[in-house]
Amino acid sequence: AYIMKEYSFSDLRTKRVINIIDGRELGHLCDIVFTCTGRVMYFVAPGRKSLFKSNAENIYIPWRNILKVGEDVILVELSQSNPVMCQSNEELPPEL
């Protein structure tokens, strides 16, 4: 029997986010974007800051790209050619 596990944001933000495509750690979740009906659209991880940018772009991980929420990590699948990176969710495409 499959048991549906529930998570709070405080549980999720302690887990490391790992991209299985390249093994890169994206950090810990800093936000979750959901619709007014409660449907989760994106997990948000902080982008890397650089010397040339004052604000880092966040990495928006579409729900369909979340592969597994484990004990210590969240496994995601993000291709290097098409990561969703922007400074706010207002810049996100409506249906990614």
BAKOLDREN-408523 format. One record per residue: x, y, z of N, C-alpha, C, O in turn. Coordinates in Angstrom, 3 decimals. Example, Ala and Ser with C-alpha at 12.3 -4.5 7.8 and 13.67 -1.06 7.14 Angstrom:
<rolos>
13.190;-5.690;7.800;12.300;-4.500;7.800;13.200;-3.300;7.800;14.236;-3.319;8.465
12.850;-2.250;7.080;13.670;-1.060;7.140;12.900;0.030;7.870;13.409;1.138;8.039
</rolos>
This chain:
<rolos>
0.847;-1.187;0.000;0.000;0.000;0.000;0.883;1.238;0.000;1.879;1.305;0.720
0.510;2.206;-0.809;1.241;3.459;-0.918;0.706;4.436;0.123;-0.503;4.655;0.206
1.592;5.017;0.910;1.198;5.988;1.925;1.599;7.373;1.447;2.762;7.615;1.126
0.630;8.284;1.401;0.889;9.655;0.984;1.559;10.390;2.132;0.971;10.525;3.206
2.783;10.869;1.921;3.523;11.599;2.940;3.222;13.083;2.805;3.143;13.609;1.695
3.056;13.744;3.916;2.830;15.184;3.937;4.078;15.869;4.475;4.737;15.358;5.380
4.395;17.030;3.910;5.565;17.790;4.327;5.153;19.222;4.635;4.260;19.771;3.988
5.790;19.809;5.600;5.632;21.235;5.837;6.798;21.933;5.138;7.810;21.305;4.827
6.650;23.232;4.895;7.742;23.971;4.267;8.979;23.930;5.155;10.098;23.849;4.647
8.797;23.984;6.469;9.964;23.940;7.354;10.694;22.597;7.245;11.911;22.548;7.424
9.968;21.502;6.952;10.625;20.213;6.688;11.383;20.253;5.366;12.538;19.834;5.292
10.730;20.758;4.329;11.329;20.764;2.998;12.563;21.657;2.912;13.527;21.308;2.230
12.548;22.799;3.590;13.666;23.732;3.446;14.953;23.249;4.116;16.011;23.843;3.903
14.887;22.198;4.910;16.110;21.646;5.509;16.792;20.632;4.588;17.928;20.232;4.842
16.111;20.216;3.526;16.651;19.203;2.618;17.461;19.873;1.504;17.083;20.934;1.007
18.569;19.249;1.120;19.378;19.742;0.006;18.677;19.384;-1.300;18.102;18.302;-1.423
18.723;20.285;-2.269;18.139;20.044;-3.586;19.276;19.641;-4.528;20.245;20.381;-4.697
19.146;18.455;-5.140;20.181;17.917;-6.022;19.600;17.701;-7.413;18.541;17.094;-7.571
20.311;18.208;-8.420;19.917;17.993;-9.807;20.557;16.687;-10.290;21.782;16.573;-10.318
19.739;15.709;-10.668;20.292;14.403;-11.061;20.973;14.441;-12.426;21.737;13.532;-12.751
20.716;15.461;-13.223;21.339;15.559;-14.549;22.851;15.731;-14.435;23.610;15.069;-15.144
23.285;16.617;-13.544;24.721;16.877;-13.422;25.261;16.666;-12.006;26.449;16.876;-11.763
24.397;16.251;-11.064;24.833;16.004;-9.690;25.055;17.264;-8.873;25.510;17.190;-7.731
24.742;18.411;-9.442;24.988;19.683;-8.762;23.976;19.915;-7.647;22.779;19.671;-7.803
24.490;20.393;-6.520;23.607;20.779;-5.417;23.132;22.202;-5.663;23.939;23.102;-5.892
21.817;22.402;-5.615;21.232;23.714;-5.861;20.992;24.490;-4.578;20.533;25.632;-4.622
21.291;23.894;-3.451;21.077;24.552;-2.165;19.828;24.016;-1.499;19.408;22.886;-1.748
19.244;24.835;-0.657;18.013;24.485;0.053;16.882;25.331;-0.498;17.108;26.435;-0.996
15.673;24.820;-0.412;14.522;25.577;-0.896;14.403;26.893;-0.140;14.623;26.959;1.069
14.048;27.941;-0.885;13.818;29.228;-0.239;12.362;29.671;-0.384;11.930;30.623;0.266
11.599;28.969;-1.251;10.200;29.352;-1.428;9.466;28.258;-2.196;10.082;27.369;-2.782
8.144;28.342;-2.180;7.282;27.466;-2.975;6.227;28.362;-3.609;5.648;29.216;-2.937
5.976;28.168;-4.905;4.953;28.943;-5.612;3.782;28.011;-5.867;3.950;26.916;-6.403
2.588;28.457;-5.477;1.398;27.639;-5.707;0.249;28.512;-6.169;0.272;29.732;-6.006
-0.765;27.870;-6.752;-1.929;28.599;-7.260;-2.869;28.926;-6.106;-2.668;28.479;-4.977
-3.897;29.712;-6.407;-4.882;30.075;-5.380;-5.688;28.861;-4.929;-6.341;28.912;-3.886
-5.653;27.769;-5.696;-6.359;26.546;-5.299;-5.448;25.592;-4.528;-5.874;24.507;-4.132
-4.205;25.993;-4.317;-3.288;25.179;-3.531;-2.413;24.231;-4.338;-1.664;23.445;-3.759
-2.493;24.290;-5.651;-1.668;23.425;-6.498;-0.240;23.958;-6.537;-0.013;25.119;-6.876
0.726;23.100;-6.188;2.126;23.506;-6.208;2.591;23.619;-7.649;2.449;22.678;-8.430
3.144;24.768;-8.000;3.653;25.006;-9.352;5.176;24.850;-9.406;5.703;24.176;-10.292
5.875;25.472;-8.459;7.340;25.486;-8.469;7.888;25.366;-7.054;7.292;25.861;-6.097
9.032;24.700;-6.938;9.897;24.828;-5.778;10.942;25.860;-6.193;11.337;25.908;-7.358
11.386;26.675;-5.258;12.342;27.732;-5.576;13.616;27.513;-4.765;13.582;27.393;-3.541
14.748;27.464;-5.484;16.068;27.367;-4.853;16.816;28.657;-5.168;16.607;29.251;-6.226
17.685;29.095;-4.260;18.414;30.338;-4.530;19.431;30.138;-5.644;20.103;29.108;-5.706
19.539;31.125;-6.518;20.563;31.075;-7.565;21.912;31.477;-6.990;22.015;31.975;-5.869
22.919;31.248;-7.776;24.270;31.633;-7.346;24.498;33.112;-7.616;24.152;33.625;-8.681
25.082;33.783;-6.643;25.442;35.181;-6.827;26.770;35.226;-7.567;27.603;34.330;-7.428
26.953;36.268;-8.347;28.225;36.427;-9.046;28.765;37.823;-8.780;28.074;38.678;-8.227
29.993;38.036;-9.177;30.604;39.345;-8.992;29.951;40.406;-9.878;30.008;41.598;-9.576
29.331;39.964;-10.971;28.780;40.899;-11.940;27.304;41.208;-11.725;26.777;42.143;-12.328
26.635;40.443;-10.883;25.213;40.668;-10.624;25.016;40.984;-9.151;25.570;40.310;-8.282
24.223;42.015;-8.874;23.961;42.351;-7.480;22.920;41.411;-6.874;22.984;41.101;-5.685
21.959;40.955;-7.686;20.927;40.035;-7.210;21.072;38.711;-7.933;21.207;38.677;-9.156
21.044;37.637;-7.194;21.075;36.317;-7.818;19.687;35.991;-8.349;18.678;36.371;-7.755
19.646;35.292;-9.460;18.363;34.832;-9.988;18.009;33.528;-9.299;18.846;32.634;-9.184
16.776;33.419;-8.842;16.323;32.184;-8.232;16.114;31.121;-9.297;15.883;31.433;-10.465
16.197;29.870;-8.884;15.940;28.752;-9.779;14.551;28.238;-9.458;14.295;27.777;-8.346
13.645;28.318;-10.439;12.276;27.853;-10.274;12.186;26.448;-10.845;12.396;26.239;-12.040
11.874;25.489;-9.990;11.838;24.079;-10.376;10.375;23.670;-10.520;9.658;23.571;-9.525
9.925;23.431;-11.762;8.527;23.033;-11.950;8.210;21.747;-11.197;9.054;20.859;-11.077
6.995;21.661;-10.699;6.562;20.503;-9.926;6.834;19.196;-10.667;7.235;18.206;-10.055
6.617;19.192;-11.985;6.819;17.958;-12.753;8.290;17.526;-12.790;8.584;16.391;-13.165
9.214;18.409;-12.409;10.634;18.080;-12.402;11.132;17.616;-11.032;12.318;17.330;-10.864
10.232;17.541;-10.061;10.587;16.999;-8.748;10.445;15.484;-8.852;9.348;14.970;-9.071
11.553;14.777;-8.696;11.526;13.324;-8.855;11.262;12.596;-7.555;10.508;11.623;-7.528
11.880;13.059;-6.468;11.773;12.337;-5.196;12.078;13.280;-4.049;13.030;14.057;-4.105
11.276;13.206;-3.025;11.572;13.901;-1.770;12.007;12.819;-0.803;11.204;11.995;-0.364
13.282;12.833;-0.480;13.833;11.814;0.392;14.022;12.303;1.808;13.561;13.385;2.171
14.701;11.506;2.600;14.956;11.829;4.004;15.779;13.114;4.142;15.472;13.973;4.969
16.835;13.232;3.315;17.758;14.368;3.426;17.817;15.250;2.188;18.281;16.388;2.261
17.349;14.734;1.045;17.486;15.474;-0.208;16.189;15.478;-1.005;15.307;14.641;-0.809
16.104;16.444;-1.908;15.042;16.502;-2.906;15.735;16.337;-4.252;16.570;17.161;-4.626
15.397;15.283;-4.979;16.000;15.033;-6.278;15.154;15.678;-7.356;13.942;15.473;-7.421
15.814;16.470;-8.211;15.126;17.159;-9.294;15.827;16.852;-10.609;16.975;16.407;-10.626
15.129;17.091;-11.700;15.700;16.887;-13.024;15.566;18.178;-13.812;14.492;18.504;-14.317
16.680;18.917;-13.912;16.714;20.173;-14.648;17.827;20.107;-15.681;18.989;19.897;-15.334
17.476;20.285;-16.947;18.511;20.277;-17.972;19.268;21.591;-17.921;18.689;22.629;-17.600
20.542;21.557;-18.233;21.372;22.759;-18.214;20.932;23.737;-19.297;21.107;24.947;-19.152
20.363;23.220;-20.377;19.986;24.094;-21.478;18.688;24.848;-21.204;18.392;25.834;-21.879
17.914;24.395;-20.220;16.623;25.038;-20.002;16.251;25.174;-18.532;15.131;24.824;-18.161
17.164;25.677;-17.663;16.730;25.914;-16.286;15.847;27.157;-16.245;16.025;28.077;-17.043
14.911;27.183;-15.330;14.031;28.344;-15.193;14.640;29.238;-14.125;14.553;28.951;-12.931
15.254;30.322;-14.571;15.920;31.226;-13.640;15.402;32.630;-13.852;15.424;33.143;-14.970
14.940;33.249;-12.792;14.503;34.637;-12.865;14.485;35.217;-11.461;14.628;34.493;-10.476
14.308;36.523;-11.377;14.380;37.190;-10.086;13.070;37.179;-9.320;13.071;37.360;-8.102
11.953;36.971;-10.004;10.675;36.888;-9.294;9.730;35.989;-10.064;9.917;35.748;-11.256
8.701;35.490;-9.367;7.756;34.597;-10.044;6.888;35.354;-11.042;6.177;34.725;-11.825
6.923;36.686;-11.037;6.172;37.454;-12.023;6.758;37.294;-13.417;6.070;37.539;-14.408
8.035;36.881;-13.508;8.688;36.694;-14.795;8.487;35.282;-15.340;8.891;34.997;-16.467
7.874;34.402;-14.566;7.726;33.009;-14.987;6.733;32.866;-16.121;5.747;33.599;-16.190
6.996;31.912;-17.021;5.969;31.605;-18.024;4.750;31.024;-17.332;4.913;30.306;-16.345
3.525;31.297;-17.799;2.314;30.823;-17.114;2.215;29.311;-17.055;1.837;28.770;-16.016
2.534;28.623;-18.110;2.493;27.158;-18.142;3.836;26.658;-18.596;4.135;26.671;-19.790
4.642;26.220;-17.672;5.963;25.735;-18.027;5.964;24.255;-18.131;7.000;23.657;-18.424
</rolos>
